[in-house]
Each structure stands twice: as C-alpha cells, then as structure tokens.
Amino acid sequence: MQCPRCKGTMIVDHFVDMATSGEIWMPGWRCLMCGEVIDPLIEHHRQLQREHQEVVGAISGSTARPPSPISVKSRKANKRSF
C-alpha cells in the first residue's frame, strides 16, 4: 500500500484501542517514511468528512476546502498579539 500523504511504503501494524473498550488490538497501516497511521476508525471518519464536504459544496456551489482548525486558531492568535 502507498501512503496517501507522502507516497511512501505502508506496512501492516497493530494498535491498542484503550479509549473505548479496554485493550483491544486493531489492525491498521503505518507509513515507514512519515509515520501516517490509517486504521478502520480513521478511514471511517475521513469518509464522513468527505461526504460532508460534498454536501456542503453542493449546497454552496463551492468545492474549496474549509481552512483547518489549526490555521484558524493561529490566525486568531496573531490578531490578538499587540
């Protein structure tokens, strides 16, 4: 599998999910180059975001991505600095 972020090689890895139901091992993919992790839950949330963006884009007639929360937060911080 090829990493969607850096196009590097991804390997199968196992992760411990301690947040929801104790110690449950779940399979996923980890990039050897950049460390990107993709597991079923991450992929599910990304699919939901893509579907939401398609609906919003269809309603507003725009296909532009909204700014990331990090960039919005940093812009707000820069406005407050005196």
Secondary structure, DSSP 8 states (H G I E B T S, - for coil): -B-TTT--BEEEEEEEE-SSSSSEEEEEEEETTT--EE-HHHHHHHHHHHHHHHHHHHHHT-------HHHHHHHHHHHH--
